[in-house]
Amino acid sequence: MATRSASTSPAAQASTHQPLAERLRPRTLGEVIGQQHVLGPGMPLRLAFESGRPHSCILWGPPGVGKTTIARLMADAFDAQFISISAVLGGVKDIREAVEKAQAARDGLHAGPQGSLIHESQRTIVFVDEVHRFNKSQQDAFLPHVESGLFTFIGATTENPSFEVNSALLSRAAVYVLQPLSEEELKQIVALARDEKDFPAIESVAIDRLVAYADGDARRLLNTLETLAMAAAQEKLAEITDVWLLKVLGERMRRYDKGGEQFYDTISALHKSVRGSDPDAALYWLVRMLDGGADPRYMARRLVRMASEDIGLADPRALRLALDASEVYERLGSPEGELALAECVVYLAVAPKSNAVYKAYNAARAWVKQDGTRPVPMHLRNAPTQLMKQLDYGKGYRYAHDEAGGFAAGENYLPEGMPEPGFYQPVERGLEIKIAQKLRELRVRNAAAGDGLDPGEGG
């Protein structure tokens, strides 16, 4: 949530019954704290304000960074009617009512001097909070009116618009990415809040803890400050100390979206840290997710995936260890079982890496998808009945265990006419070094058998 940068107390301008976050909401662009990468001089949104020509846009960012504030300021700057819709609670009926109000504002008659009627067209801004909550048909309902210019559409979302907003609507709206507020910006907001009447002093260490607790969210910071102020007033405290703050807030709970953009960004960071062989970074992201409330069972499943995808046969023990860690967590639960997950993460990070099996599997899938259905060669077919044997099912098959070295040199196991695809290409790391060596030896024996030499030669 963006907040006033002006030092003037807002108490004289707004009701003291309003929440602190609302009382400190900026009323001009110059009062906004944060988001200077889009609102600073020469920046895109600032230029839109200064041009006098509003345009449809989507404001994408975490909670409490100023999405609603910017939309309201845009309406004020362009003297536009402001219609707010919550996608959590609203539906097509609310969209229809917004369209009707926008048409009335564009075509409406207004009372003039001495009871006369004058025609005065007014712009409309329709603000949709949590726009990602609307389904496709609801989002589509805005399209003709955005296209015709009936109103300016502003959507606010905490989720990636690329995935959550229809491409047709996305193509008609500029996307502005808003950032969490910095520690310095949050401290400015604390200073503004302290200008409120009867607001107690705050120990500097307590301010640092509050800012960390807010985690870039101005609304969270202000709501917490207001709660603390009321609690301090009840206890008649002259100063909010760090010790008292800890007692009131309890263990710090970090903001964590268990199903949204931040969740997938964090699991991506964990996976890439494991792939990049950085055990410290991998542990950090694991703990961040567990601390934020991620399901340890989900984490265990992802570790199994990492062992298969990024380590594979370079160290087959990694997959077994990941499965063991998952089983240990099921037996012990939290917090004891989480140590097994940590052990697994460290092992995966330091293990030799290979995605050769992963690449081979994807290559085989792509081949099968585009290729025809090739028949199974006769010598590889199963022959459980006498009729099948008479039809030559399995005829000529060479039982590898009866061959020299347990390998039927020169035998073909692919469909007839299919070229050697080379799906699996082991890397020169870990166990795959020996696997690659073994495959080279087998190819030599196959080549020798094809030249009519003794199949055992070249091994």
Backbone hydrogen bonds, N-H to C=O, Kabsch-Sander energy under -0.5 kcal/mol:
donor,donor_aa,acceptor,acceptor_aa,energy
4,R,24,L,-2.6
12,A,9,S,-0.7
13,Q,10,P,-1.4
14,A,10,P,-1.6
18,Q,15,S,-1.5
22,E,19,P,-0.6
23,R,19,P,-2.3
24,L,20,L,-2.0
25,R,22,E,-1.1
31,E,28,T,-1.3
32,V,29,L,-1.3
33,I,3,T,-1.1
34,G,32,V,-0.5
38,V,35,Q,-1.5
39,L,35,Q,-2.1
40,G,36,Q,-1.7
43,M,40,G,-2.4
45,L,38,V,-1.1
46,R,38,V,-1.5
47,L,43,M,-2.5
48,A,44,P,-1.7
49,F,45,L,-2.2
50,E,46,R,-2.4
51,S,47,L,-1.9
52,G,48,A,-0.9
52,G,49,F,-0.6
53,R,48,A,-0.7
57,C,153,F,-2.2
58,I,174,A,-3.1
59,L,155,G,-3.5
60,W,58,I,-0.7
60,W,176,Y,-2.8
61,G,59,L,-0.6
61,G,157,T,-2.2
65,V,62,P,-0.6
70,I,66,G,-2.5
71,A,67,K,-1.8
72,R,68,T,-2.3
73,L,69,T,-2.6
74,M,70,I,-2.1
75,A,71,A,-1.8
76,D,72,R,-2.2
77,A,73,L,-2.7
78,F,74,M,-1.8
79,D,76,D,-1.2
80,A,75,A,-3.0
81,Q,123,R,-3.3
83,I,81,Q,-0.6
83,I,125,I,-2.8
84,S,82,F,-0.5
85,I,127,F,-3.2
87,A,85,I,-0.7
87,A,129,D,-2.5
90,G,86,S,-3.3
95,I,91,G,-1.6
96,R,92,V,-2.7
97,E,93,K,-2.3
98,A,94,D,-2.1
99,V,95,I,-2.1
100,E,96,R,-2.1
101,K,97,E,-2.3
102,A,98,A,-2.2
103,Q,99,V,-2.4
104,A,100,E,-2.3
105,A,101,K,-2.3
106,R,102,A,-1.9
107,D,103,Q,-2.4
108,G,104,A,-2.3
110,H,118,I,-3.2
112,G,116,S,-5.0
115,G,112,G,-1.1
116,S,113,P,-1.8
118,I,110,H,-2.9
120,E,108,G,-1.3
120,E,118,I,-0.6
122,Q,105,A,-1.8
125,I,81,Q,-3.4
126,V,124,T,-0.5
126,V,152,T,-2.6
127,F,83,I,-3.5
127,F,125,I,-0.7
128,V,126,V,-0.5
128,V,154,I,-2.7
129,D,85,I,-2.7
129,D,127,F,-0.6
130,E,156,A,-0.6
131,V,128,V,-0.7
131,V,156,A,-2.3
133,R,130,E,-2.5
134,F,131,V,-1.6
139,Q,135,N,-2.5
140,D,136,K,-2.6
141,A,137,S,-1.1
142,F,139,Q,-1.4
143,L,139,Q,-0.5
143,L,140,D,-0.9
145,H,142,F,-0.6
146,V,142,F,-2.3
147,E,143,L,-2.8
148,S,144,P,-1.9
149,G,145,H,-0.8
150,L,145,H,-1.6
151,F,145,H,-0.9
152,T,124,T,-2.7
153,F,151,F,-0.5
154,I,126,V,-2.6
155,G,57,C,-2.2
156,A,128,V,-2.6
157,T,59,L,-2.3
163,F,160,N,-1.6
164,E,160,N,-1.8
165,V,161,P,-2.1
170,L,166,N,-2.9
171,S,167,S,-2.1
172,R,169,L,-0.9
173,A,170,L,-1.2
174,A,56,S,-2.1
176,Y,58,I,-3.0
176,Y,174,A,-0.5
177,V,175,V,-0.5
178,L,60,W,-3.2
178,L,176,Y,-0.6
181,L,216,G,-2.3
186,L,182,S,-2.4
187,K,183,E,-2.1
188,Q,184,E,-1.6
189,I,185,E,-1.5
190,V,186,L,-2.0
191,A,187,K,-2.1
192,L,188,Q,-1.9
193,A,189,I,-2.4
194,R,190,V,-2.1
195,D,191,A,-0.6
195,D,192,L,-0.9
196,E,193,A,-1.7
199,F,196,E,-1.7
201,A,238,A,-1.6
203,E,240,I,-2.8
207,I,203,E,-2.1
208,D,204,S,-2.1
209,R,205,V,-1.9
210,L,206,A,-2.5
211,V,207,I,-2.6
212,A,208,D,-2.1
213,Y,209,R,-2.5
214,A,210,L,-2.3
215,D,211,V,-1.2
216,G,211,V,-0.6
217,D,214,A,-1.4
218,A,64,G,-2.4
218,A,216,G,-0.7
221,L,217,D,-1.9
222,L,218,A,-2.6
223,N,219,R,-2.6
224,T,220,R,-2.1
225,L,221,L,-2.5
226,E,222,L,-2.5
227,T,223,N,-2.0
228,L,224,T,-2.6
229,A,225,L,-2.6
230,M,226,E,-2.0
231,A,227,T,-2.2
232,A,228,L,-2.9
233,A,229,A,-2.1
234,Q,230,M,-2.0
235,E,231,A,-1.6
236,K,233,A,-0.7
237,L,232,A,-2.8
240,I,201,A,-3.1
241,T,239,E,-0.8
245,L,241,T,-2.4
246,L,242,D,-2.4
247,K,243,V,-1.7
248,V,244,W,-2.1
249,L,245,L,-3.0
250,G,246,L,-2.1
254,R,252,R,-0.6
258,K,256,Y,-0.9
260,G,257,D,-0.6
264,Y,260,G,-1.7
265,D,261,E,-2.3
266,T,262,Q,-2.1
267,I,263,F,-2.2
268,S,264,Y,-1.7
269,A,265,D,-1.9
270,L,266,T,-2.1
271,H,267,I,-2.5
272,K,268,S,-2.5
273,S,269,A,-1.8
274,V,270,L,-2.2
275,R,271,H,-2.5
276,G,272,K,-1.9
277,S,274,V,-1.7
278,D,273,S,-2.3
282,A,278,D,-2.4
283,L,279,P,-2.4
284,Y,280,D,-2.3
285,W,281,A,-2.4
286,L,282,A,-2.1
287,V,283,L,-2.7
288,R,284,Y,-2.5
289,M,285,W,-2.0
290,L,286,L,-2.5
291,D,287,V,-3.2
292,G,288,R,-1.6
293,G,290,L,-1.1
294,A,289,M,-2.8
298,Y,295,D,-0.6
299,M,295,D,-1.9
300,A,296,P,-2.5
301,R,297,R,-2.0
302,R,298,Y,-2.1
303,L,299,M,-2.0
304,V,300,A,-1.8
305,R,301,R,-1.9
306,M,302,R,-2.4
307,A,303,L,-2.3
308,S,304,V,-1.8
309,E,305,R,-3.0
310,D,306,M,-2.6
311,I,306,M,-0.7
311,I,307,A,-0.6
312,G,307,A,-2.5
314,A,311,I,-2.2
315,D,312,G,-1.0
318,A,315,D,-2.1
319,L,316,P,-0.6
320,R,316,P,-1.1
321,L,317,R,-2.6
322,A,318,A,-2.3
323,L,319,L,-2.2
324,D,320,R,-2.5
325,A,321,L,-2.6
326,S,322,A,-1.9
327,E,323,L,-2.1
328,V,324,D,-2.8
329,Y,325,A,-2.3
330,E,326,S,-1.9
331,R,327,E,-1.8
332,L,328,V,-2.7
333,G,329,Y,-3.1
337,G,333,G,-3.2
338,E,335,P,-0.9
339,L,335,P,-0.5
339,L,336,E,-1.4
340,A,337,G,-0.7
341,L,337,G,-1.1
342,A,338,E,-2.1
343,E,339,L,-2.6
344,C,340,A,-2.2
345,V,341,L,-2.5
346,V,342,A,-2.2
347,Y,343,E,-2.2
348,L,344,C,-2.9
349,A,345,V,-2.2
350,V,346,V,-1.9
351,A,347,Y,-1.5
354,S,310,D,-1.7
359,K,355,N,-2.8
360,A,356,A,-2.5
361,Y,357,V,-2.7
362,N,358,Y,-2.1
363,A,359,K,-2.5
364,A,360,A,-2.5
365,R,361,Y,-2.4
366,A,362,N,-2.3
367,W,363,A,-2.2
368,V,364,A,-2.6
369,K,365,R,-2.3
370,Q,366,A,-1.5
371,D,367,W,-1.8
374,R,372,G,-1.2
380,L,377,P,-1.5
381,R,377,P,-0.6
381,R,378,M,-1.2
389,K,385,T,-1.7
390,Q,386,Q,-2.3
391,L,387,L,-1.6
392,D,389,K,-1.6
393,Y,388,M,-2.7
394,G,378,M,-3.1
395,K,392,D,-1.7
397,Y,394,G,-1.6
399,Y,397,Y,-0.6
400,A,398,R,-0.7
402,D,399,Y,-2.0
403,E,400,A,-1.6
406,G,403,E,-2.1
407,F,404,A,-1.1
409,A,407,F,-1.5
411,E,408,A,-2.0
418,M,415,P,-1.9
425,Q,423,F,-0.6
429,R,427,V,-1.4
431,L,314,A,-2.7
432,E,429,R,-1.2
433,I,430,G,-1.7
434,K,431,L,-0.8
435,I,431,L,-1.9
436,A,432,E,-2.6
437,Q,433,I,-1.8
438,K,434,K,-2.5
439,L,435,I,-2.5
440,R,436,A,-2.1
441,E,437,Q,-2.0
442,L,438,K,-2.2
443,R,439,L,-2.2
444,V,440,R,-1.9
445,R,441,E,-1.9
446,N,442,L,-2.3
447,A,443,R,-2.7
448,A,444,V,-2.4
449,A,445,R,-2.3
450,G,446,N,-2.1
451,D,447,A,-1.3
452,G,449,A,-1.3
453,L,448,A,-2.5
457,E,454,D,-2.7
459,G,456,G,-1.0
